[in-house]
């Protein structure tokens, strides 16, 4: 495949297309094609398509049975470039980029639309004004110049290409769907929750547990209302600040055990119960809307369906098609391996260059063989646990791996001082903002416990623990977030290149990517392809490591399981 073409959909279902030269400028006239899918299908040798938005174009192509090798997403590139230039938060649409280029008033971005259960309507509807192809190409040419002005142009161009590839993967996963047995799901719900009552009330087991909680308190208490539970404990002479599991477990009261059981089952009922099953599973597939780069760190989220918080017991419903298998792969100790690669710490790179237990190797060098202590120290360095035992552990880690600790320490200082903080490839932490606005933009639920049904359907909880540092105006919180950002964001960049490489291998097989979150990927494939897929994942991980971080001794091993049911993978 050679060359690149630009494409702009038209209102009547057609497209404007034009060939581009090596300099990114038009190498021929703009052509008007009556059918979008036919315009792409008729040019199978194009190496890369340049368009405004993958979410606007690619689902329509997939629906017509057309796939592309690569793309350049102008609006996604605008997001990355604005962040790199210290202008994160400015409107990112192609129309806004064109207005900035021409010195006109900059239009705000359209609001993000929510995915409809059981459908992909949000994916097919354009999220912003369409521009003529000539205007898109003007924005594209300027973006190429801005890439040249980046701190590390080659890295920034690679990041943009990787993120665009992630957009293609997300769209293909949205269309493929995760195999889902509705009958197994219903059986699990009956086992856990009991019978459903008419009128949509709580199922039998929840009602029984609610009665047990009330009996323990000696009065009627609504266990689904945190404020009611806190008041009930107060009447019993026990002060609790919340109904979080860790706090309740420290309380000696007969209501605690049924209350914890109620909370666990209530989450399943609300987030993955019968209503969820009816809304989100169609024709044996669960199809959430995966959003590549949905958080400031680059981690993915889902817009609807709660795909990134599927409880293990519900994973029993994720079953491969007859004759097929699920290849479930988890990256081993990804964060410390990424830290080794970006810090270039010789000692940590040596440890991370082995496909063995990294924490055990660290413990042998710095913590007298105490693996638990070593793990706490490494994760404390990444997440900012720098008080109490964390400070002592960090000091021991600093003595043995000074460059690694210095790298995250410098990121923390930069965050505290309001300086720009970047991942290895150039993704940039945005400037501080007011908590509510920033949290909403980053996808952070502000509800108590962070586990309401709405938040579970929108957000990737992996990011929630540390996102408040991004949202906070407190310098120390910003420092903790920046310390984490350089590692987690660089890991997200690496994962994009992993997915791109794996997608490239799977295109010649029946195998299809069906799930991804942070450090886990699932491929659905015929049983006879499973061993090939396992090897492809390992090869993709090593290639992604070299492309992202250059030649280092660091290895990125995966633990893989070939199973018929997702719940059997771990």
TAFENMO-V998216 format. One record per residue. PSI is psi in whole degrees, -180 to 180 (NA if undefined). D_FIRST is the distance of its C-alpha to the first C-alpha in Angstrom with 1 decimal. Layout:
# TAFENMO-V998216
psi=PSI d_first=D_FIRST
psi=PSI d_first=D_FIRST
This chain:
# TAFENMO-V998216
psi=139 d_first=0.0
psi=157 d_first=3.8
psi=168 d_first=7.1
psi=149 d_first=9.3
psi=152 d_first=12.0
psi=151 d_first=15.4
psi=138 d_first=17.2
psi=118 d_first=20.9
psi=151 d_first=22.7
psi=164 d_first=25.9
psi=-29 d_first=29.3
psi=13 d_first=29.2
psi=-1 d_first=26.1
psi=-159 d_first=23.8
psi=151 d_first=21.4
psi=134 d_first=21.0
psi=154 d_first=17.5
psi=141 d_first=16.6
psi=150 d_first=13.8
psi=145 d_first=14.2
psi=178 d_first=14.6
psi=-26 d_first=14.4
psi=2 d_first=17.8
psi=-2 d_first=16.9
psi=156 d_first=19.1
psi=133 d_first=18.5
psi=15 d_first=17.1
psi=177 d_first=18.6
psi=155 d_first=21.0
psi=130 d_first=21.0
psi=144 d_first=20.8
psi=119 d_first=22.8
psi=136 d_first=21.5
psi=-20 d_first=24.2
psi=124 d_first=22.3
psi=-53 d_first=20.1
psi=-40 d_first=18.5
psi=-34 d_first=18.1
psi=-38 d_first=16.4
psi=-43 d_first=13.5
psi=-34 d_first=13.7
psi=-2 d_first=13.6
psi=66 d_first=10.2
psi=-14 d_first=8.1
psi=4 d_first=4.7
psi=128 d_first=5.7
psi=-34 d_first=4.9
psi=134 d_first=8.7
psi=135 d_first=11.7
psi=121 d_first=15.0
psi=170 d_first=18.1
psi=-50 d_first=21.7
psi=126 d_first=22.0
psi=-38 d_first=20.0
psi=-27 d_first=23.4
psi=-39 d_first=23.8
psi=-48 d_first=20.5
psi=-39 d_first=18.9
psi=-34 d_first=22.1
psi=-39 d_first=22.2
psi=-44 d_first=18.7
psi=-39 d_first=19.6
psi=-27 d_first=22.9
psi=7 d_first=21.2
psi=23 d_first=19.1
psi=128 d_first=15.8
psi=153 d_first=13.6
psi=157 d_first=10.8
psi=-52 d_first=8.7
psi=163 d_first=10.3
psi=168 d_first=12.9
psi=114 d_first=15.5
psi=108 d_first=19.0
psi=-42 d_first=21.3
psi=-34 d_first=24.5
psi=-41 d_first=23.7
psi=-38 d_first=22.9
psi=-41 d_first=26.2
psi=-48 d_first=28.0
psi=-42 d_first=26.8
psi=-42 d_first=27.5
psi=-43 d_first=30.9
psi=-43 d_first=31.9
psi=-32 d_first=30.9
psi=6 d_first=33.0
psi=23 d_first=36.0
psi=26 d_first=35.8
psi=140 d_first=34.9
psi=-17 d_first=36.4
psi=155 d_first=35.8
psi=137 d_first=34.2
psi=-2 d_first=30.4
psi=161 d_first=29.4
psi=-35 d_first=27.3
psi=-40 d_first=30.6
psi=-41 d_first=32.4
psi=-40 d_first=29.9
psi=-40 d_first=30.3
psi=-42 d_first=34.0
psi=-39 d_first=34.1
psi=-37 d_first=32.1
psi=2 d_first=34.6
psi=22 d_first=37.7
psi=178 d_first=38.5
psi=137 d_first=39.9
psi=120 d_first=37.4
psi=148 d_first=37.2
psi=159 d_first=37.5
psi=147 d_first=34.8
psi=154 d_first=35.4
psi=147 d_first=37.0
psi=129 d_first=34.8
psi=147 d_first=35.3
psi=146 d_first=36.3
psi=143 d_first=34.5
psi=135 d_first=36.7
psi=135 d_first=37.7
psi=10 d_first=36.0
psi=170 d_first=33.6
psi=34 d_first=30.5
psi=-36 d_first=31.9
psi=-28 d_first=31.4
psi=-27 d_first=27.7
psi=-10 d_first=27.6
psi=127 d_first=29.9
psi=135 d_first=28.7
psi=55 d_first=30.3
psi=172 d_first=30.9
psi=136 d_first=31.0
psi=145 d_first=28.1
psi=148 d_first=27.4
psi=154 d_first=26.3
psi=-37 d_first=22.8
psi=-39 d_first=24.5
psi=-40 d_first=26.3
psi=-40 d_first=23.4
psi=-31 d_first=21.6
psi=-42 d_first=24.9
psi=-43 d_first=24.9
psi=-43 d_first=21.3
psi=-41 d_first=22.3
psi=-38 d_first=25.4
psi=-36 d_first=23.7
psi=-39 d_first=21.6
psi=-39 d_first=25.0
psi=-36 d_first=26.6
psi=-40 d_first=24.1
psi=-27 d_first=25.1
psi=0 d_first=28.7
psi=163 d_first=28.3
psi=-40 d_first=30.4
psi=88 d_first=27.4
psi=-44 d_first=24.5
psi=-41 d_first=21.8
psi=-42 d_first=23.2
psi=-39 d_first=23.4
psi=-38 d_first=19.8
psi=-42 d_first=18.9
psi=-45 d_first=21.4
psi=-43 d_first=20.0
psi=-41 d_first=16.4
psi=-42 d_first=18.2
psi=-38 d_first=20.4
psi=-39 d_first=17.8
psi=-38 d_first=16.2
psi=-36 d_first=19.8
psi=-40 d_first=20.1
psi=-44 d_first=17.4
psi=-45 d_first=19.2
psi=-45 d_first=22.5
psi=-40 d_first=21.7
psi=-37 d_first=20.6
psi=-39 d_first=23.7
psi=-39 d_first=25.8
psi=-41 d_first=24.8
psi=-47 d_first=25.1
psi=156 d_first=28.5
psi=125 d_first=30.6
psi=133 d_first=32.6
psi=124 d_first=36.1
psi=106 d_first=39.4
psi=-35 d_first=41.7
psi=-39 d_first=44.6
psi=-41 d_first=44.3
psi=-46 d_first=44.1
psi=-39 d_first=47.3
psi=-44 d_first=49.0
psi=-44 d_first=48.2
psi=-39 d_first=49.6
psi=-41 d_first=52.7
psi=-41 d_first=53.3
psi=-42 d_first=52.9
psi=-14 d_first=54.4
psi=-162 d_first=56.6
psi=152 d_first=57.3
psi=143 d_first=56.2
psi=149 d_first=59.1
psi=146 d_first=59.3
psi=-1 d_first=58.5
psi=14 d_first=55.6
psi=180 d_first=57.8
psi=141 d_first=57.2
psi=170 d_first=56.9
psi=-49 d_first=59.9
psi=-38 d_first=58.9
psi=-41 d_first=58.2
psi=-40 d_first=61.5
psi=-45 d_first=63.3
psi=-38 d_first=61.9
psi=-39 d_first=62.8
psi=-39 d_first=66.3
psi=-41 d_first=66.5
psi=-46 d_first=65.4
psi=-41 d_first=68.1
psi=-37 d_first=70.7
psi=-33 d_first=70.0
psi=-13 d_first=70.6
psi=16 d_first=73.6
psi=164 d_first=72.3
psi=125 d_first=69.4
psi=136 d_first=66.2
psi=103 d_first=62.7
psi=-14 d_first=60.4
psi=-4 d_first=57.3
psi=105 d_first=58.8
psi=-41 d_first=58.6
psi=-38 d_first=61.4
psi=-39 d_first=63.7
psi=-44 d_first=63.1
psi=-42 d_first=63.7
psi=-38 d_first=67.0
psi=-42 d_first=68.0
psi=-39 d_first=67.7
psi=-40 d_first=69.6
psi=-28 d_first=72.4
psi=5 d_first=72.5
psi=19 d_first=73.0
psi=125 d_first=69.4
psi=121 d_first=67.3
psi=145 d_first=63.5
psi=-18 d_first=61.0
psi=-180 d_first=58.4
psi=24 d_first=57.6
psi=147 d_first=54.7
psi=-47 d_first=54.8
psi=-33 d_first=55.5
psi=-40 d_first=58.5
psi=-34 d_first=60.0
psi=-19 d_first=59.9
psi=1 d_first=62.3
psi=135 d_first=64.8
psi=95 d_first=67.7
psi=142 d_first=68.3
psi=-13 d_first=68.2
psi=-15 d_first=65.8
psi=-50 d_first=63.0
psi=-50 d_first=61.8
psi=-30 d_first=61.7
psi=-44 d_first=60.2
psi=-41 d_first=57.3
psi=-41 d_first=56.8
psi=-46 d_first=56.9
psi=-42 d_first=54.3
psi=-47 d_first=51.8
psi=-32 d_first=52.2
psi=-40 d_first=52.3
psi=-43 d_first=48.9
psi=-44 d_first=47.6
psi=-44 d_first=49.5
psi=-45 d_first=48.3
psi=-28 d_first=44.6
psi=36 d_first=43.8
psi=-159 d_first=46.7
psi=-39 d_first=47.2
psi=-42 d_first=46.3
psi=-45 d_first=43.0
psi=-44 d_first=42.3
psi=-37 d_first=43.1
psi=-38 d_first=40.9
psi=-13 d_first=37.7
psi=123 d_first=37.3
psi=134 d_first=36.2
psi=41 d_first=35.4
psi=17 d_first=35.4
psi=141 d_first=33.0
psi=121 d_first=33.6
psi=85 d_first=31.2
psi=175 d_first=31.9
psi=101 d_first=29.7
psi=136 d_first=28.0
psi=108 d_first=27.5
psi=138 d_first=25.3
psi=38 d_first=27.1
psi=-7 d_first=30.2
psi=170 d_first=32.7
psi=-24 d_first=33.2
psi=-9 d_first=32.4
psi=-5 d_first=28.9
psi=154 d_first=30.1
psi=154 d_first=29.2
psi=174 d_first=31.8
psi=142 d_first=32.3
psi=81 d_first=33.6
psi=145 d_first=36.0
psi=-15 d_first=37.0
psi=36 d_first=37.8
psi=-26 d_first=34.9
psi=7 d_first=35.2
psi=43 d_first=38.9
psi=116 d_first=39.2
psi=151 d_first=42.5
psi=-39 d_first=42.5
psi=-32 d_first=45.0
psi=-22 d_first=42.8
psi=-13 d_first=39.8
psi=-23 d_first=41.7
psi=-13 d_first=40.3
psi=99 d_first=36.7
psi=133 d_first=36.4
psi=155 d_first=33.5
psi=157 d_first=33.3
psi=131 d_first=35.2
psi=-1 d_first=33.5
psi=168 d_first=31.1
psi=160 d_first=31.5
psi=123 d_first=30.9
psi=108 d_first=29.5
psi=121 d_first=31.2
psi=128 d_first=30.3
psi=129 d_first=32.2
psi=134 d_first=31.5
psi=119 d_first=34.7
psi=55 d_first=36.5
psi=-44 d_first=33.5
psi=-50 d_first=35.4
psi=-30 d_first=37.4
psi=-40 d_first=34.3
psi=-42 d_first=32.5
psi=-40 d_first=35.7
psi=-43 d_first=35.8
psi=-40 d_first=32.3
psi=-27 d_first=32.9
psi=-21 d_first=36.5
psi=31 d_first=35.9
psi=120 d_first=39.3
psi=-44 d_first=39.9
psi=-44 d_first=42.1
psi=-33 d_first=40.0
psi=-37 d_first=36.8
psi=-44 d_first=38.7
psi=-43 d_first=39.8
psi=-6 d_first=36.3
psi=2 d_first=34.9
psi=146 d_first=36.6
psi=53 d_first=35.5
psi=-179 d_first=39.1
psi=108 d_first=41.1
psi=-41 d_first=40.5
psi=-35 d_first=43.6
psi=-40 d_first=45.8
psi=-40 d_first=44.6
psi=-41 d_first=45.4
psi=-36 d_first=48.8
psi=-28 d_first=49.7
psi=-30 d_first=49.1
psi=-12 d_first=50.6
psi=29 d_first=52.5
psi=36 d_first=54.5
psi=4 d_first=52.4
psi=96 d_first=52.7
psi=-42 d_first=49.2
psi=-41 d_first=50.1
psi=-40 d_first=51.3
psi=-42 d_first=48.1
psi=-43 d_first=45.9
psi=-39 d_first=48.0
psi=-46 d_first=47.8
psi=-48 d_first=44.0
psi=-31 d_first=43.5
psi=-38 d_first=46.3
psi=-39 d_first=44.6
psi=-41 d_first=41.5
psi=-4 d_first=43.3
psi=27 d_first=46.2
psi=89 d_first=49.1
psi=29 d_first=51.3
psi=162 d_first=54.8
psi=-134 d_first=57.3
psi=-30 d_first=56.0
psi=-38 d_first=52.5
psi=-40 d_first=53.8
psi=-43 d_first=55.3
psi=-40 d_first=52.2
psi=-38 d_first=50.1
psi=-41 d_first=52.5
psi=-39 d_first=52.2
psi=-38 d_first=48.4
psi=-36 d_first=48.6
psi=-36 d_first=50.7
psi=-33 d_first=48.3
psi=67 d_first=44.9
psi=-39 d_first=45.8
psi=-34 d_first=42.4
psi=-48 d_first=41.0
psi=-39 d_first=44.0
psi=-34 d_first=44.0
psi=-48 d_first=40.4
psi=-30 d_first=41.2
psi=-42 d_first=44.6
psi=-39 d_first=43.1
psi=-41 d_first=40.8
psi=-44 d_first=43.9
psi=-43 d_first=45.8
psi=-41 d_first=43.1
psi=-43 d_first=43.1
psi=-36 d_first=46.9
psi=0 d_first=46.9
psi=15 d_first=44.4
psi=162 d_first=41.8
psi=139 d_first=38.0
psi=131 d_first=36.7
psi=153 d_first=33.1
psi=175 d_first=30.9
psi=-39 d_first=29.3
psi=-18 d_first=26.1
psi=1 d_first=28.1
psi=136 d_first=28.8
psi=135 d_first=32.3
psi=127 d_first=35.4
psi=164 d_first=36.9
psi=164 d_first=40.4
psi=151 d_first=43.4
psi=171 d_first=44.3
psi=148 d_first=47.1
psi=-51 d_first=47.0
psi=-47 d_first=46.8
psi=-46 d_first=44.2
psi=-39 d_first=42.0
psi=-42 d_first=42.4
psi=-42 d_first=41.5
psi=-39 d_first=38.3
psi=-11 d_first=37.4
psi=41 d_first=38.2
psi=121 d_first=41.5
psi=138 d_first=44.2
psi=3 d_first=47.6
psi=154 d_first=49.5
psi=137 d_first=51.9
psi=-17 d_first=50.3
psi=27 d_first=46.8
psi=31 d_first=46.6
psi=162 d_first=47.4
psi=-39 d_first=45.5
psi=-45 d_first=43.7
psi=-36 d_first=42.5
psi=-26 d_first=41.4
psi=-12 d_first=39.2
psi=-28 d_first=37.5
psi=157 d_first=37.2
psi=111 d_first=36.0
psi=-19 d_first=39.3
psi=-37 d_first=37.9
psi=-19 d_first=37.7
psi=-32 d_first=41.1
psi=-34 d_first=43.3
psi=-6 d_first=42.2
psi=-33 d_first=41.0
psi=-25 d_first=44.6
psi=-37 d_first=44.3
psi=-41 d_first=41.6
psi=-19 d_first=43.8
psi=151 d_first=47.0
psi=-3 d_first=48.6
psi=130 d_first=50.5
psi=-37 d_first=49.3
psi=-40 d_first=49.7
psi=-39 d_first=47.7
psi=-38 d_first=45.0
psi=-43 d_first=45.2
psi=-41 d_first=44.8
psi=-42 d_first=41.8
psi=-39 d_first=40.1
psi=-44 d_first=40.9
psi=-35 d_first=39.1
psi=-44 d_first=36.2
psi=-29 d_first=34.9
psi=-54 d_first=34.6
psi=-39 d_first=33.7
psi=-41 d_first=31.2
psi=-35 d_first=29.5
psi=-39 d_first=29.5
psi=-38 d_first=27.7
psi=-44 d_first=25.1
psi=-42 d_first=24.6
psi=-35 d_first=24.5
psi=-43 d_first=21.6
psi=-32 d_first=19.5
psi=-49 d_first=21.0
psi=-41 d_first=20.0
psi=-43 d_first=16.4
psi=-41 d_first=16.3
psi=-40 d_first=18.3
psi=-41 d_first=16.3
psi=-39 d_first=13.2
psi=-42 d_first=15.6
psi=-18 d_first=17.3
psi=-23 d_first=14.5
psi=9 d_first=15.1
psi=176 d_first=18.8
psi=-15 d_first=21.4
psi=148 d_first=22.1
psi=138 d_first=21.9
psi=130 d_first=22.8
psi=-10 d_first=26.0
psi=144 d_first=27.9
psi=136 d_first=27.7
psi=115 d_first=30.4
psi=-76 d_first=30.6
psi=18 d_first=30.8
psi=137 d_first=30.5
psi=143 d_first=27.6
psi=130 d_first=28.1
psi=132 d_first=25.7
psi=122 d_first=27.0
psi=158 d_first=26.2
psi=149 d_first=27.8
psi=-36 d_first=30.5
psi=-15 d_first=28.9
psi=-5 d_first=25.8
psi=-46 d_first=27.9
psi=-38 d_first=28.1
psi=-40 d_first=24.4
psi=-42 d_first=24.0
psi=-45 d_first=26.8
psi=-37 d_first=25.1
psi=-37 d_first=21.8
psi=-43 d_first=23.7
psi=-44 d_first=25.4
psi=-41 d_first=22.3
psi=-38 d_first=20.7
psi=-43 d_first=24.0
psi=-40 d_first=24.1
psi=-43 d_first=20.6
psi=-38 d_first=21.4
psi=-43 d_first=24.7
psi=-42 d_first=23.2
psi=-41 d_first=20.7
psi=-50 d_first=23.4
psi=0 d_first=26.4
psi=-169 d_first=25.5
psi=107 d_first=27.1
psi=163 d_first=30.2
psi=-4 d_first=32.2
psi=137 d_first=31.9
psi=152 d_first=30.6
psi=76 d_first=29.7
psi=157 d_first=31.0
psi=146 d_first=31.0
psi=120 d_first=33.7
psi=149 d_first=32.3
psi=133 d_first=34.2
psi=112 d_first=33.2
psi=164 d_first=35.5
psi=-28 d_first=36.2
psi=133 d_first=37.8
psi=-38 d_first=36.6
psi=-20 d_first=40.2
psi=-4 d_first=40.4
psi=-25 d_first=37.7
psi=NA d_first=40.1
